C-alpha cells in the first residue's frame, strides 16, 4: 500500500518547516525511515510521486519466448512452461507483460 501524494507532501512540508523527525513521525503515524526516504526523493527528484517498479525477467528470456510463440502458436501454456522450465503462471505473466494474447482465432 502506498500513501497518497498529497499526504506525502504534507509530511515532507511539515518536516522541512523545522520540526523534528520524531515529532513528524508521531503526528503523521509514518515511520522515520519512510520520512527520510521521502525527503531524499523530494531533494533528488523534485517530486514525491510513486516510483515505478521495474522487475527483471528471472527465468524467461522475452526474446526467446516471442520466438517460441511465433514458431509454435498453437502450443499450450503447459507445453511452453515445460520448454522454459517454469510454471504456467510464470508464462502467463510473461506473455501478459509482452502483450501477447493466447486467444485462438478460427
Biopython code that builds the backbone (N, CA, C, O; Angstrom):
import numpy as np
from Bio.PDB.StructureBuilder import StructureBuilder

atoms = [
    (1, "UNK", "N", (0.844, -1.169, 0.000)),
    (1, "UNK", "CA", (0.000, 0.000, 0.000)),
    (1, "UNK", "C", (0.896, 1.241, 0.000)),
    (1, "UNK", "O", (1.868, 1.319, 0.752)),
    (2, "UNK", "N", (0.566, 2.168, -0.821)),
    (2, "UNK", "CA", (1.352, 3.401, -0.851)),
    (2, "UNK", "C", (0.488, 4.569, -0.355)),
    (2, "UNK", "O", (-0.740, 4.542, -0.427)),
    (3, "UNK", "N", (1.172, 5.573, 0.142)),
    (3, "UNK", "CA", (0.481, 6.760, 0.657)),
    (3, "UNK", "C", (0.137, 7.702, -0.504)),
    (3, "UNK", "O", (0.822, 7.726, -1.527)),
    (4, "UNK", "N", (-0.921, 8.460, -0.324)),
    (4, "UNK", "CA", (-1.344, 9.450, -1.300)),
    (4, "UNK", "C", (-0.267, 10.535, -1.435)),
    (4, "UNK", "O", (0.412, 10.864, -0.462)),
    (5, "UNK", "N", (-0.120, 11.074, -2.619)),
    (5, "UNK", "CA", (0.918, 12.076, -2.883)),
    (5, "UNK", "C", (0.702, 13.324, -2.024)),
    (5, "UNK", "O", (1.660, 13.901, -1.510)),
    (6, "UNK", "N", (-0.557, 13.736, -1.870)),
    (6, "UNK", "CA", (-0.841, 14.923, -1.054)),
    (6, "UNK", "C", (-0.425, 14.701, 0.405)),
    (6, "UNK", "O", (0.070, 15.612, 1.067)),
    (7, "UNK", "N", (-0.634, 13.484, 0.886)),
    (7, "UNK", "CA", (-0.235, 13.150, 2.256)),
    (7, "UNK", "C", (1.286, 13.205, 2.385)),
    (7, "UNK", "O", (1.818, 13.749, 3.352)),
    (8, "UNK", "N", (1.977, 12.634, 1.399)),
    (8, "UNK", "CA", (3.445, 12.676, 1.402)),
    (8, "UNK", "C", (3.952, 14.123, 1.419)),
    (8, "UNK", "O", (4.875, 14.466, 2.157)),
    (9, "UNK", "N", (3.322, 14.963, 0.585)),
    (9, "UNK", "CA", (3.735, 16.369, 0.514)),
    (9, "UNK", "C", (3.523, 17.079, 1.846)),
    (9, "UNK", "O", (4.359, 17.885, 2.257)),
    (10, "UNK", "N", (2.409, 16.788, 2.529)),
    (10, "UNK", "CA", (2.153, 17.402, 3.833)),
    (10, "UNK", "C", (3.197, 16.976, 4.860)),
    (10, "UNK", "O", (3.676, 17.789, 5.650)),
    (11, "UNK", "N", (3.540, 15.688, 4.836)),
    (11, "UNK", "CA", (4.522, 15.184, 5.794)),
    (11, "UNK", "C", (5.880, 15.841, 5.561)),
    (11, "UNK", "O", (6.517, 16.304, 6.507)),
    (12, "UNK", "N", (6.321, 15.882, 4.308)),
    (12, "UNK", "CA", (7.623, 16.471, 3.976)),
    (12, "UNK", "C", (7.620, 17.965, 4.295)),
    (12, "UNK", "O", (8.597, 18.482, 4.837)),
    (13, "UNK", "N", (6.539, 18.659, 3.965)),
    (13, "UNK", "CA", (6.464, 20.102, 4.248)),
    (13, "UNK", "C", (6.534, 20.352, 5.754)),
    (13, "UNK", "O", (7.203, 21.283, 6.202)),
    (14, "UNK", "N", (5.847, 19.528, 6.523)),
    (14, "UNK", "CA", (5.864, 19.679, 7.980)),
    (14, "UNK", "C", (7.273, 19.478, 8.521)),
    (14, "UNK", "O", (7.720, 20.229, 9.388)),
    (15, "UNK", "N", (7.969, 18.474, 8.015)),
    (15, "UNK", "CA", (9.334, 18.198, 8.468)),
    (15, "UNK", "C", (10.288, 19.322, 8.065)),
    (15, "UNK", "O", (11.154, 19.715, 8.846)),
    (16, "UNK", "N", (10.128, 19.839, 6.841)),
    (16, "UNK", "CA", (11.024, 20.884, 6.350)),
    (16, "UNK", "C", (10.754, 22.248, 6.989)),
    (16, "UNK", "O", (11.566, 23.164, 6.865)),
    (17, "UNK", "N", (9.618, 22.382, 7.668)),
    (17, "UNK", "CA", (9.331, 23.619, 8.402)),
    (17, "UNK", "C", (10.210, 23.763, 9.629)),
    (17, "UNK", "O", (10.245, 24.825, 10.250)),
    (18, "UNK", "N", (10.921, 22.699, 9.983)),
    (18, "UNK", "CA", (11.826, 22.769, 11.123)),
    (18, "UNK", "C", (11.451, 21.841, 12.251)),
    (18, "UNK", "O", (12.085, 21.857, 13.306)),
    (19, "UNK", "N", (10.427, 21.029, 12.047)),
    (19, "UNK", "CA", (10.028, 20.094, 13.093)),
    (19, "UNK", "C", (10.961, 18.888, 13.102)),
    (19, "UNK", "O", (11.579, 18.554, 12.091)),
    (20, "UNK", "N", (11.050, 18.248, 14.252)),
    (20, "UNK", "CA", (11.939, 17.096, 14.367)),
    (20, "UNK", "C", (11.352, 15.883, 13.664)),
    (20, "UNK", "O", (10.150, 15.802, 13.410)),
    (21, "UNK", "N", (12.227, 14.956, 13.362)),
    (21, "UNK", "CA", (11.808, 13.721, 12.694)),
    (21, "UNK", "C", (10.887, 12.910, 13.605)),
    (21, "UNK", "O", (9.900, 12.336, 13.145)),
    (22, "UNK", "N", (11.208, 12.866, 14.875)),
    (22, "UNK", "CA", (10.399, 12.116, 15.846)),
    (22, "UNK", "C", (8.999, 12.702, 15.956)),
    (22, "UNK", "O", (8.013, 11.965, 15.959)),
    (23, "UNK", "N", (8.909, 14.023, 16.046)),
    (23, "UNK", "CA", (7.607, 14.691, 16.164)),
    (23, "UNK", "C", (6.782, 14.477, 14.896)),
    (23, "UNK", "O", (5.581, 14.214, 14.973)),
    (24, "UNK", "N", (7.421, 14.588, 13.732)),
    (24, "UNK", "CA", (6.723, 14.368, 12.461)),
    (24, "UNK", "C", (6.224, 12.943, 12.375)),
    (24, "UNK", "O", (5.098, 12.699, 11.943)),
    (25, "UNK", "N", (7.053, 12.003, 12.784)),
    (25, "UNK", "CA", (6.689, 10.591, 12.761)),
    (25, "UNK", "C", (5.504, 10.312, 13.685)),
    (25, "UNK", "O", (4.597, 9.564, 13.321)),
    (26, "UNK", "N", (5.508, 10.906, 14.866)),
    (26, "UNK", "CA", (4.423, 10.697, 15.827)),
    (26, "UNK", "C", (3.110, 11.318, 15.352)),
    (26, "UNK", "O", (2.047, 10.720, 15.517)),
    (27, "UNK", "N", (3.178, 12.496, 14.773)),
    (27, "UNK", "CA", (1.957, 13.185, 14.343)),
    (27, "UNK", "C", (1.307, 12.485, 13.156)),
    (27, "UNK", "O", (0.095, 12.266, 13.150)),
    (28, "UNK", "N", (2.101, 12.135, 12.156)),
    (28, "UNK", "CA", (1.546, 11.573, 10.929)),
    (28, "UNK", "C", (1.476, 10.046, 10.921)),
    (28, "UNK", "O", (0.964, 9.457, 9.970)),
    (29, "UNK", "N", (1.991, 9.396, 11.980)),
    (29, "UNK", "CA", (1.961, 7.936, 12.104)),
    (29, "UNK", "C", (2.652, 7.248, 10.930)),
    (29, "UNK", "O", (2.154, 6.264, 10.384)),
    (30, "UNK", "N", (3.815, 7.790, 10.555)),
    (30, "UNK", "CA", (4.641, 7.228, 9.486)),
    (30, "UNK", "C", (6.018, 7.005, 10.076)),
    (30, "UNK", "O", (6.493, 7.819, 10.867)),
    (31, "UNK", "N", (6.666, 5.909, 9.700)),
    (31, "UNK", "CA", (7.981, 5.617, 10.272)),
    (31, "UNK", "C", (9.006, 6.665, 9.839)),
    (31, "UNK", "O", (8.891, 7.278, 8.778)),
    (32, "UNK", "N", (10.003, 6.848, 10.691)),
    (32, "UNK", "CA", (11.030, 7.857, 10.403)),
    (32, "UNK", "C", (11.843, 7.490, 9.161)),
    (32, "UNK", "O", (12.280, 8.377, 8.429)),
    (33, "UNK", "N", (12.050, 6.192, 8.916)),
    (33, "UNK", "CA", (12.797, 5.795, 7.716)),
    (33, "UNK", "C", (12.029, 6.147, 6.445)),
    (33, "UNK", "O", (12.635, 6.522, 5.441)),
    (34, "UNK", "N", (10.711, 6.030, 6.479)),
    (34, "UNK", "CA", (9.888, 6.406, 5.329)),
    (34, "UNK", "C", (9.965, 7.908, 5.083)),
    (34, "UNK", "O", (10.069, 8.350, 3.938)),
    (35, "UNK", "N", (9.914, 8.685, 6.149)),
    (35, "UNK", "CA", (10.003, 10.141, 6.019)),
    (35, "UNK", "C", (11.360, 10.530, 5.438)),
    (35, "UNK", "O", (11.442, 11.416, 4.587)),
    (36, "UNK", "N", (12.424, 9.871, 5.896)),
    (36, "UNK", "CA", (13.759, 10.141, 5.358)),
    (36, "UNK", "C", (13.815, 9.834, 3.862)),
    (36, "UNK", "O", (14.400, 10.598, 3.095)),
    (37, "UNK", "N", (13.210, 8.722, 3.446)),
    (37, "UNK", "CA", (13.187, 8.367, 2.018)),
    (37, "UNK", "C", (12.436, 9.411, 1.203)),
    (37, "UNK", "O", (12.873, 9.792, 0.117)),
    (38, "UNK", "N", (11.298, 9.876, 1.733)),
    (38, "UNK", "CA", (10.516, 10.886, 1.016)),
    (38, "UNK", "C", (11.281, 12.192, 0.884)),
    (38, "UNK", "O", (11.253, 12.826, -0.171)),
    (39, "UNK", "N", (11.962, 12.598, 1.948)),
    (39, "UNK", "CA", (12.733, 13.840, 1.900)),
    (39, "UNK", "C", (13.865, 13.719, 0.888)),
    (39, "UNK", "O", (14.118, 14.649, 0.121)),
    (40, "UNK", "N", (14.543, 12.584, 0.883)),
    (40, "UNK", "CA", (15.623, 12.356, -0.086)),
    (40, "UNK", "C", (15.077, 12.366, -1.512)),
    (40, "UNK", "O", (15.673, 12.973, -2.402)),
    (41, "UNK", "N", (13.938, 11.691, -1.729)),
    (41, "UNK", "CA", (13.327, 11.670, -3.059)),
    (41, "UNK", "C", (12.923, 13.071, -3.491)),
    (41, "UNK", "O", (13.101, 13.436, -4.653)),
    (42, "UNK", "N", (12.385, 13.855, -2.575)),
    (42, "UNK", "CA", (11.977, 15.231, -2.882)),
    (42, "UNK", "C", (13.190, 16.083, -3.246)),
    (42, "UNK", "O", (13.124, 16.902, -4.163)),
    (43, "UNK", "N", (14.294, 15.891, -2.530)),
    (43, "UNK", "CA", (15.520, 16.651, -2.786)),
    (43, "UNK", "C", (16.155, 16.245, -4.126)),
    (43, "UNK", "O", (16.588, 17.107, -4.890)),
    (44, "UNK", "N", (16.210, 14.953, -4.408)),
    (44, "UNK", "CA", (16.891, 14.455, -5.607)),
    (44, "UNK", "C", (16.033, 14.582, -6.868)),
    (44, "UNK", "O", (16.484, 15.100, -7.889)),
    (45, "UNK", "N", (14.783, 14.099, -6.778)),
    (45, "UNK", "CA", (13.924, 14.051, -7.968)),
    (45, "UNK", "C", (13.035, 15.273, -8.131)),
    (45, "UNK", "O", (12.604, 15.582, -9.241)),
    (46, "UNK", "N", (12.760, 15.965, -7.044)),
    (46, "UNK", "CA", (11.913, 17.141, -7.127)),
    (46, "UNK", "C", (10.431, 16.854, -7.017)),
    (46, "UNK", "O", (9.619, 17.775, -7.100)),
    (47, "UNK", "N", (10.059, 15.599, -6.832)),
    (47, "UNK", "CA", (8.644, 15.237, -6.674)),
    (47, "UNK", "C", (8.539, 14.052, -5.724)),
    (47, "UNK", "O", (9.541, 13.426, -5.379)),
    (48, "UNK", "N", (7.333, 13.760, -5.314)),
    (48, "UNK", "CA", (7.095, 12.655, -4.383)),
    (48, "UNK", "C", (6.204, 11.583, -4.993)),
    (48, "UNK", "O", (5.603, 10.794, -4.263)),
    (49, "UNK", "N", (6.110, 11.541, -6.296)),
    (49, "UNK", "CA", (5.271, 10.538, -6.932)),
    (49, "UNK", "C", (5.848, 9.148, -6.732)),
    (49, "UNK", "O", (7.052, 8.964, -6.558)),
    (50, "UNK", "N", (4.949, 8.180, -6.763)),
    (50, "UNK", "CA", (5.349, 6.800, -6.559)),
    (50, "UNK", "C", (6.298, 6.353, -7.665)),
    (50, "UNK", "O", (6.066, 6.636, -8.841)),
    (51, "UNK", "N", (7.360, 5.659, -7.287)),
    (51, "UNK", "CA", (8.323, 5.172, -8.273)),
    (51, "UNK", "C", (7.760, 3.935, -8.965)),
    (51, "UNK", "O", (7.099, 3.109, -8.335)),
    (52, "UNK", "N", (8.021, 3.813, -10.247)),
    (52, "UNK", "CA", (7.558, 2.656, -11.000)),
    (52, "UNK", "C", (8.494, 1.482, -10.741)),
    (52, "UNK", "O", (9.716, 1.611, -10.810)),
    (53, "UNK", "N", (7.898, 0.349, -10.446)),
    (53, "UNK", "CA", (8.701, -0.846, -10.203)),
    (53, "UNK", "C", (9.158, -1.436, -11.527)),
    (53, "UNK", "O", (8.379, -1.555, -12.472)),
    (54, "UNK", "N", (10.402, -1.794, -11.579)),
    (54, "UNK", "CA", (10.945, -2.441, -12.776)),
    (54, "UNK", "C", (11.554, -3.749, -12.342)),
    (54, "UNK", "O", (12.654, -3.788, -11.789)),
    (55, "UNK", "N", (10.836, -4.810, -12.593)),
    (55, "UNK", "CA", (11.311, -6.123, -12.195)),
    (55, "UNK", "C", (11.853, -6.856, -13.415)),
    (55, "UNK", "O", (11.184, -6.939, -14.445)),
    (56, "UNK", "N", (13.048, -7.378, -13.297)),
    (56, "UNK", "CA", (13.626, -8.085, -14.442)),
    (56, "UNK", "C", (13.018, -9.482, -14.595)),
    (56, "UNK", "O", (12.457, -10.038, -13.651)),
    (57, "UNK", "N", (13.140, -10.025, -15.785)),
    (57, "UNK", "CA", (12.726, -11.399, -16.007)),
    (57, "UNK", "C", (13.730, -12.308, -15.324)),
    (57, "UNK", "O", (14.931, -12.040, -15.358)),
    (58, "UNK", "N", (13.261, -13.368, -14.712)),
    (58, "UNK", "CA", (14.163, -14.245, -13.990)),
    (58, "UNK", "C", (14.548, -15.464, -14.830)),
    (58, "UNK", "O", (15.727, -15.665, -15.122)),
    (59, "UNK", "N", (13.581, -16.265, -15.214)),
    (59, "UNK", "CA", (13.884, -17.480, -15.956)),
    (59, "UNK", "C", (13.592, -17.343, -17.443)),
    (59, "UNK", "O", (14.229, -17.990, -18.274)),
    (60, "UNK", "N", (12.643, -16.513, -17.761)),
    (60, "UNK", "CA", (12.138, -16.470, -19.132)),
    (60, "UNK", "C", (12.745, -15.289, -19.874)),
    (60, "UNK", "O", (12.537, -14.134, -19.505)),
    (61, "UNK", "N", (13.489, -15.591, -20.912)),
    (61, "UNK", "CA", (14.052, -14.553, -21.764)),
    (61, "UNK", "C", (12.953, -14.092, -22.716)),
    (61, "UNK", "O", (12.412, -14.915, -23.455)),
    (62, "UNK", "N", (12.600, -12.792, -22.725)),
    (62, "UNK", "CA", (11.487, -12.327, -23.549)),
    (62, "UNK", "C", (11.693, -12.575, -25.041)),
    (62, "UNK", "O", (10.736, -12.890, -25.748)),
    (63, "UNK", "N", (12.907, -12.440, -25.524)),
    (63, "UNK", "CA", (13.168, -12.654, -26.953)),
    (63, "UNK", "C", (12.941, -14.117, -27.324)),
    (63, "UNK", "O", (12.365, -14.416, -28.370)),
    (64, "UNK", "N", (13.395, -15.022, -26.465)),
    (64, "UNK", "CA", (13.215, -16.455, -26.744)),
    (64, "UNK", "C", (11.744, -16.846, -26.662)),
    (64, "UNK", "O", (11.273, -17.693, -27.420)),
    (65, "UNK", "N", (11.023, -16.219, -25.732)),
    (65, "UNK", "CA", (9.596, -16.519, -25.606)),
    (65, "UNK", "C", (8.836, -16.061, -26.848)),
    (65, "UNK", "O", (8.002, -16.800, -27.372)),
    (66, "UNK", "N", (9.118, -14.850, -27.318)),
    (66, "UNK", "CA", (8.470, -14.365, -28.546)),
    (66, "UNK", "C", (8.769, -15.289, -29.716)),
    (66, "UNK", "O", (7.881, -15.623, -30.500)),
    (67, "UNK", "N", (10.019, -15.696, -29.826)),
    (67, "UNK", "CA", (10.437, -16.586, -30.914)),
    (67, "UNK", "C", (9.711, -17.927, -30.825)),
    (67, "UNK", "O", (9.255, -18.458, -31.838)),
    (68, "UNK", "N", (9.605, -18.470, -29.619)),
    (68, "UNK", "CA", (8.929, -19.756, -29.430)),
    (68, "UNK", "C", (7.448, -19.655, -29.778)),
    (68, "UNK", "O", (6.899, -20.550, -30.420)),
    (69, "UNK", "N", (6.802, -18.574, -29.359)),
    (69, "UNK", "CA", (5.362, -18.412, -29.613)),
    (69, "UNK", "C", (5.091, -18.227, -31.102)),
    (69, "UNK", "O", (4.094, -18.737, -31.613)),
    (70, "UNK", "N", (5.960, -17.506, -31.803)),
    (70, "UNK", "CA", (5.756, -17.357, -33.255)),
    (70, "UNK", "C", (6.031, -18.674, -33.972)),
    (70, "UNK", "O", (5.391, -18.960, -34.984)),
    (71, "UNK", "N", (6.961, -19.478, -33.480)),
    (71, "UNK", "CA", (7.260, -20.769, -34.112)),
    (71, "UNK", "C", (6.174, -21.798, -33.809)),
    (71, "UNK", "O", (5.860, -22.631, -34.659)),
    (72, "UNK", "N", (5.601, -21.748, -32.614)),
    (72, "UNK", "CA", (4.564, -22.709, -32.223)),
    (72, "UNK", "C", (3.368, -21.955, -31.644)),
    (72, "UNK", "O", (3.180, -21.938, -30.428)),
    (73, "UNK", "N", (2.556, -21.331, -32.508)),
    (73, "UNK", "CA", (1.442, -20.520, -31.994)),
    (73, "UNK", "C", (0.329, -21.330, -31.335)),
    (73, "UNK", "O", (-0.457, -20.775, -30.568)),
    (74, "UNK", "N", (0.244, -22.635, -31.617)),
    (74, "UNK", "CA", (-0.809, -23.460, -31.043)),
    (74, "UNK", "C", (-0.385, -24.169, -29.763)),
    (74, "UNK", "O", (-1.151, -24.966, -29.221)),
    (75, "UNK", "N", (0.796, -23.900, -29.280)),
    (75, "UNK", "CA", (1.299, -24.574, -28.080)),
    (75, "UNK", "C", (0.500, -24.136, -26.851)),
    (75, "UNK", "O", (0.159, -22.964, -26.692)),
    (76, "UNK", "N", (0.216, -25.104, -25.996)),
    (76, "UNK", "CA", (-0.475, -24.812, -24.746)),
    (76, "UNK", "C", (0.502, -24.178, -23.759)),
    (76, "UNK", "O", (1.719, -24.294, -23.902)),
    (77, "UNK", "N", (-0.055, -23.512, -22.762)),
    (77, "UNK", "CA", (0.790, -22.868, -21.761)),
    (77, "UNK", "C", (1.680, -23.875, -21.042)),
    (77, "UNK", "O", (2.839, -23.588, -20.743)),
    (78, "UNK", "N", (1.129, -25.061, -20.767)),
    (78, "UNK", "CA", (1.921, -26.085, -20.085)),
    (78, "UNK", "C", (3.100, -26.534, -20.940)),
    (78, "UNK", "O", (4.185, -26.784, -20.416)),
    (79, "UNK", "N", (2.895, -26.638, -22.252)),
    (79, "UNK", "CA", (3.989, -27.019, -23.156)),
    (79, "UNK", "C", (5.088, -25.950, -23.161)),
    (79, "UNK", "O", (6.278, -26.267, -23.148)),
    (80, "UNK", "N", (4.674, -24.697, -23.180)),
    (80, "UNK", "CA", (5.650, -23.601, -23.159)),
    (80, "UNK", "C", (6.385, -23.592, -21.821)),
    (80, "UNK", "O", (7.596, -23.376, -21.771)),
    (81, "UNK", "N", (5.642, -23.828, -20.733)),
    (81, "UNK", "CA", (6.254, -23.856, -19.410)),
    (81, "UNK", "C", (7.274, -24.984, -19.294)),
    (81, "UNK", "O", (8.342, -24.795, -18.711)),
    (82, "UNK", "N", (6.958, -26.145, -19.841)),
    (82, "UNK", "CA", (7.907, -27.257, -19.834)),
    (82, "UNK", "C", (9.160, -26.911, -20.632)),
    (82, "UNK", "O", (10.268, -27.278, -20.243)),
    (83, "UNK", "N", (8.986, -26.215, -21.729)),
    (83, "UNK", "CA", (10.119, -25.816, -22.567)),
    (83, "UNK", "C", (11.069, -24.865, -21.825)),
    (83, "UNK", "O", (12.289, -24.962, -21.960)),
    (84, "UNK", "N", (10.487, -23.940, -21.037)),
    (84, "UNK", "CA", (11.297, -22.942, -20.333)),
    (84, "UNK", "C", (11.637, -23.344, -18.904)),
    (84, "UNK", "O", (12.369, -22.632, -18.217)),
    (85, "UNK", "N", (11.112, -24.480, -18.452)),
    (85, "UNK", "CA", (11.436, -24.971, -17.119)),
    (85, "UNK", "C", (10.847, -24.138, -15.998)),
    (85, "UNK", "O", (11.507, -23.879, -14.992)),
    (86, "UNK", "N", (9.599, -23.717, -16.176)),
    (86, "UNK", "CA", (8.948, -22.930, -15.131)),
    (86, "UNK", "C", (7.477, -23.310, -15.052)),
    (86, "UNK", "O", (7.056, -24.298, -15.653)),
    (87, "UNK", "N", (6.706, -22.543, -14.326)),
    (87, "UNK", "CA", (5.294, -22.817, -14.113)),
    (87, "UNK", "C", (4.427, -22.098, -15.152)),
    (87, "UNK", "O", (4.854, -21.130, -15.780)),
    (88, "UNK", "N", (3.205, -22.598, -15.313)),
    (88, "UNK", "CA", (2.257, -21.975, -16.254)),
    (88, "UNK", "C", (1.997, -20.507, -15.922)),
    (88, "UNK", "O", (1.906, -19.663, -16.814)),
    (89, "UNK", "N", (1.879, -20.218, -14.634)),
    (89, "UNK", "CA", (1.573, -18.844, -14.224)),
    (89, "UNK", "C", (2.693, -17.883, -14.615)),
    (89, "UNK", "O", (2.436, -16.723, -14.935)),
    (90, "UNK", "N", (3.936, -18.367, -14.589)),
    (90, "UNK", "CA", (5.062, -17.520, -14.995)),
    (90, "UNK", "C", (4.982, -17.206, -16.483)),
    (90, "UNK", "O", (5.265, -16.084, -16.903)),
    (91, "UNK", "N", (4.597, -18.197, -17.275)),
    (91, "UNK", "CA", (4.430, -17.989, -18.719)),
    (91, "UNK", "C", (3.292, -17.017, -18.977)),
    (91, "UNK", "O", (3.406, -16.118, -19.810)),
    (92, "UNK", "N", (2.193, -17.202, -18.257)),
    (92, "UNK", "CA", (1.036, -16.317, -18.423)),
    (92, "UNK", "C", (1.412, -14.868, -18.121)),
    (92, "UNK", "O", (1.035, -13.958, -18.859)),
    (93, "UNK", "N", (2.156, -14.660, -17.035)),
    (93, "UNK", "CA", (2.567, -13.303, -16.662)),
    (93, "UNK", "C", (3.544, -12.714, -17.677)),
    (93, "UNK", "O", (3.466, -11.531, -18.009)),
    (94, "UNK", "N", (4.463, -13.543, -18.164)),
    (94, "UNK", "CA", (5.436, -13.061, -19.150)),
    (94, "UNK", "C", (4.742, -12.692, -20.458)),
    (94, "UNK", "O", (5.087, -11.688, -21.081)),
    (95, "UNK", "N", (3.765, -13.499, -20.877)),
    (95, "UNK", "CA", (3.019, -13.192, -22.098)),
    (95, "UNK", "C", (2.207, -11.910, -21.925)),
    (95, "UNK", "O", (2.097, -11.107, -22.852)),
    (96, "UNK", "N", (1.644, -11.723, -20.743)),
    (96, "UNK", "CA", (0.876, -10.504, -20.485)),
    (96, "UNK", "C", (1.790, -9.288, -20.525)),
    (96, "UNK", "O", (1.422, -8.247, -21.069)),
    (97, "UNK", "N", (2.990, -9.420, -19.944)),
    (97, "UNK", "CA", (3.952, -8.321, -19.937)),
    (97, "UNK", "C", (4.396, -7.970, -21.356)),
    (97, "UNK", "O", (4.650, -6.806, -21.665)),
    (98, "UNK", "N", (4.487, -8.991, -22.217)),
    (98, "UNK", "CA", (4.875, -8.781, -23.614)),
    (98, "UNK", "C", (3.686, -8.422, -24.510)),
    (98, "UNK", "O", (3.843, -8.166, -25.704)),
    (99, "UNK", "N", (2.477, -8.409, -23.895)),
    (99, "UNK", "CA", (1.244, -8.088, -24.623)),
    (99, "UNK", "C", (0.978, -9.063, -25.767)),
    (99, "UNK", "O", (0.599, -8.664, -26.868)),
    (100, "UNK", "N", (1.183, -10.339, -25.484)),
    (100, "UNK", "CA", (0.882, -11.414, -26.433)),
    (100, "UNK", "C", (-0.356, -12.118, -25.926)),
    (100, "UNK", "O", (-0.368, -12.629, -24.806)),
    (101, "UNK", "N", (-1.397, -12.149, -26.738)),
    (101, "UNK", "CA", (-2.634, -12.812, -26.333)),
    (101, "UNK", "C", (-2.588, -14.276, -26.757)),
    (101, "UNK", "O", (-1.932, -14.623, -27.738)),
    (102, "UNK", "N", (-3.279, -15.123, -26.022)),
    (102, "UNK", "CA", (-3.302, -16.544, -26.318)),
    (102, "UNK", "C", (-4.614, -16.980, -26.937)),
    (102, "UNK", "O", (-4.875, -18.178, -27.046)),
    (103, "UNK", "N", (-5.442, -16.038, -27.344)),
    (103, "UNK", "CA", (-6.730, -16.379, -27.914)),
    (103, "UNK", "C", (-6.544, -17.043, -29.259)),
    (103, "UNK", "O", (-5.846, -16.531, -30.134)),
    (104, "UNK", "N", (-7.177, -18.185, -29.410)),
    (104, "UNK", "CA", (-7.102, -18.917, -30.668)),
    (104, "UNK", "C", (-8.143, -18.343, -31.628)),
    (104, "UNK", "O", (-9.326, -18.284, -31.295)),
    (105, "UNK", "N", (-7.719, -17.931, -32.788)),
    (105, "UNK", "CA", (-8.647, -17.383, -33.780)),
    (105, "UNK", "C", (-9.007, -18.468, -34.785)),
    (105, "UNK", "O", (-8.159, -19.230, -35.249)),
    (106, "UNK", "N", (-10.273, -18.507, -35.098)),
    (106, "UNK", "CA", (-10.759, -19.541, -36.031)),
    (106, "UNK", "C", (-10.898, -18.966, -37.432)),
    (106, "UNK", "O", (-11.293, -19.678, -38.356)),
]
sb = StructureBuilder()
sb.init_structure("model")
sb.init_model(0)
sb.init_chain("A")
sb.init_seg("    ")
for serial, (resi, resn, name, xyz) in enumerate(atoms, 1):
    if name == "N":
        sb.init_residue(resn, " ", resi, " ")
    sb.init_atom(name, np.array(xyz, "f"), 0.0, 1.0, " ", f" {name:<3s}", serial, name[0])
structure = sb.get_structure()
